[in-house]
Amino acid sequence: MSDLLERLRGRGWRLTSQRRVVVEVLDGDHVHLTADEVHARAAHRLPEIARATVYNTLGELVSTGEVAEVSVQGRVKRFDPNAHHPHQHLVCTERGTVRDVRATGRPADLPPQERFGFVVSAVEVTYRGLCPACAAGTGRAQP
């Protein structure tokens, strides 16, 4: 059973067949799908699933903090099921591919004089560059 599915069961979240297939589609370490990609993959498994159901389920998962919404430079939002595992993102500036990376990004890394009186509770770091395919000019996405 996936970590996300386990957490949702622990919350007592009602797992209809539609919700379950959305959660199963989101399973994985480097999953950062758009809502349309989630719908396409869910429809492959459960053809009768409605786009609205997928969007509503994603909205509920984000509002409960079980899935993070990732915005990448004016591109369509992506959904990250690893919301409970501290990590940052590595983004291909050419195609928008997103990978999870584990690097430091602790509030303590910001010197006190740069906090301007803020009490820092979280840090978001995004590394940007070209994926191997774009850097090599092959134009094919890396898995």
C-alpha positions in Angstrom: 0.0 0.0 0.0 1.3 3.5 -0.9 2.3 5.9 1.8 -0.4 8.4 0.6 -3.1 5.7 0.6 -2.0 4.6 4.1 -2.2 8.2 5.4 -5.6 8.7 3.9 -6.9 5.5 5.5 -5.5 6.7 8.8 -7.5 9.9 8.5 -10.6 8.0 7.8 -10.9 9.5 4.4 -13.7 7.9 2.4 -12.0 5.9 -0.4 -14.5 5.5 -3.3 -13.2 3.7 -6.4 -12.7 7.1 -8.1 -10.7 8.6 -5.2 -8.7 5.4 -4.9 -7.7 5.4 -8.5 -6.6 9.1 -8.3 -4.4 8.2 -5.2 -3.0 5.2 -7.0 -2.1 7.3 -10.0 -0.2 9.7 -7.7 1.9 6.9 -6.2 5.6 7.2 -6.6 8.8 9.1 -5.6 9.1 11.5 -8.5 5.5 11.9 -9.4 4.6 15.5 -10.4 1.6 15.1 -12.7 -0.7 17.8 -13.9 -4.5 17.4 -13.3 -5.0 16.5 -16.9 -2.3 13.8 -16.7 -3.9 12.4 -13.5 -7.2 12.3 -15.3 -5.8 10.6 -18.4 -4.1 7.9 -16.3 -7.1 7.5 -14.0 -9.4 7.1 -17.0 -7.1 4.4 -18.4 -7.8 2.4 -15.2 -11.4 3.5 -14.6 -12.9 4.8 -17.9 -16.0 6.3 -16.3 -14.1 8.7 -14.0 -15.1 12.3 -14.7 -12.6 15.1 -15.0 -14.5 17.1 -12.3 -14.0 14.1 -9.9 -10.3 14.2 -10.5 -10.1 18.0 -10.0 -12.2 17.8 -6.9 -10.2 14.9 -5.4 -6.9 16.8 -6.1 -8.3 19.9 -4.5 -9.3 17.9 -1.4 -5.9 16.3 -1.2 -4.2 19.7 -1.4 -6.5 21.3 1.2 -5.8 18.5 3.7 -2.1 18.8 3.1 -1.7 15.3 1.8 -0.6 16.4 -1.6 1.4 19.6 -2.5 0.6 21.8 -5.4 3.8 22.7 -7.3 3.9 25.7 -9.6 6.7 25.9 -12.1 7.4 29.2 -13.8 4.0 30.0 -15.4 3.4 26.4 -16.4 0.4 24.4 -15.3 0.3 23.3 -11.7 1.6 19.8 -10.8 0.7 17.6 -7.8 3.3 16.1 -5.5 2.3 13.2 -3.3 5.5 13.5 -1.2 4.1 16.3 0.9 5.1 14.7 4.1 8.7 14.1 3.1 11.0 17.1 3.2 12.5 17.8 -0.2 13.1 20.4 -2.9 12.6 20.3 -6.6 14.8 20.1 -9.6 13.1 21.6 -12.7 14.1 21.4 -16.3 13.7 24.9 -17.7 13.1 23.6 -21.2 10.3 21.1 -20.7 9.2 21.6 -17.1 10.1 18.1 -15.9 10.2 18.0 -12.1 12.3 15.7 -9.9 12.4 15.5 -6.1 15.8 16.1 -4.5 16.9 16.0 -0.9 19.1 18.9 -0.1 19.4 21.3 2.8 16.9 24.1 3.0 16.4 24.6 6.7 15.2 27.9 8.2 18.5 28.1 10.2 20.3 28.6 6.8 18.9 32.1 6.6 21.1 34.5 8.6 19.2 36.5 11.3 20.0 39.8 9.6 18.3 38.6 6.4 15.1 37.5 8.2 13.8 41.1 8.8 12.1 40.0 12.0 10.3 37.1 10.4 9.9 33.8 12.3 10.7 31.4 9.4 8.8 28.1 9.5 9.5 26.7 6.1 11.8 27.0 3.1 11.1 26.2 -0.5 14.1 25.8 -2.8 13.8 25.1 -6.5 16.9 24.2 -8.6 16.6 25.0 -12.3 18.5 23.7 -15.2 18.3 21.4 -18.2 17.5 17.7 -17.9 20.0 15.3 -19.6 18.0 15.1 -22.8 17.6 18.8 -23.2 21.3 19.4 -22.3 22.3 16.9 -24.9 19.9 18.4 -27.4 18.2 15.1 -28.0 14.7 16.5 -27.2 13.4 13.3 -25.6 12.2 13.5 -22.0 13.9 11.5 -19.3 11.8 9.2 -17.2 
